[in-house]
Amino acid sequence: MKVLLCISHVPDTTSKIRFVNDNKEFDKTDIQYIIGPFDELALTRLLEIKESGIDLTITVVTVGKEEVEPTIRKALAIGADDAVRVDAVPTDGLFVARQIAEVFKAGGYDFVVTGKEAIDSNGNQVGEMIAEFADIASVSSAAYLNLTAEKATITREIDGGKEVIEVQYPFVTSAQKGMAKEPRIPGMRGIMQARQKKLAVVPAVEQELYTEVVKHELPKPKGACKMVSADNPAELIRLLHEEARAL
């Protein structure tokens, strides 16, 4: 069985965000990049399934130029079997989804797993778009995944409980928090092995662009913080009522 796992190349959550070119572009200067957290959880769960005895080949895929290869190599060091890089700048979700759908169709994969969303754009749309381009089923926001040779069982969190869905291959699912307890950290052996694993580079296919970045804006600075003594709950209530108008 073959799975195509989409990984995103995103800034570390501790990065200080700046914009350039009239606030149209993200400033990449001195930014540390990581695998998207939801993608890491998905990779960890797929490795757990593989280690349970399921015959599973894990191929990671991302859209980007050479600068994303360290992120791909980290996924290989964690345990992915091989990788594909689509040689193009990821302009928007539609473009990325089209590229990954073409890789899926050309590679004979059984299913696709994505993270719920990339933490830089927070689009939460690529998985569903891949399904549309590839004409396969889609199950979003998967909190857990189990596989057999015939089907997959996906658990989703819903209001007041959980929903369990069984789906036949092929399909796309997007992983959210809960897919694994915590992401794996690559060991020295994995790092050494990653250097020998195959990383194929393929050209992008044409896809018309329908979006344009007008500008980015940083959130407004938070207001001043007022400290209230724990011994004075009446003052806290007054401030919440009269100033914050939260009561």
HELIX and SHEET records of a PDB file:
HELIX    1   1 PRO A   37  GLU A   51  1                                  15    
HELIX    2   2 GLU A   66  VAL A   68  5                                   3    
HELIX    3   3 GLU A   69  ILE A   78  1                                  10    
HELIX    4   4 GLY A   93  GLY A  107  1                                  15    
HELIX    5   5 VAL A  126  ALA A  134  1                                   9    
HELIX    6   6 MET A  188  ALA A  194  1                                   7    
HELIX    7   7 PRO A  233  GLU A  242  1                                  10    
SHEET    1   A 9 GLY A 161  GLN A 168  0                                        
SHEET    2   A 9 LYS A 151  ILE A 158 -1                                        
SHEET    3   A 9 ALA A 137  LEU A 147 -1                                        
SHEET    4   A 9 PHE A 171  ALA A 175  1                                        
SHEET    5   A 9 PHE A 111  GLY A 115  1                                        
SHEET    6   A 9 LYS A   2  CYS A   6  1                                        
SHEET    7   A 9 THR A  57  VAL A  63  1                                        
SHEET    8   A 9 ASP A  82  ASP A  87  1                                        
SHEET    9   A 9 LEU A 199  PRO A 203  1                                        
SHEET    1   B 2 HIS A   9  PRO A  11  0                                        
SHEET    2   B 2 TYR A  33  ILE A  35 -1                                        
SHEET    1   C 2 PHE A  19  VAL A  20  0                                        
SHEET    2   C 2 GLU A  25  PHE A  26 -1                                        
END                                                                             
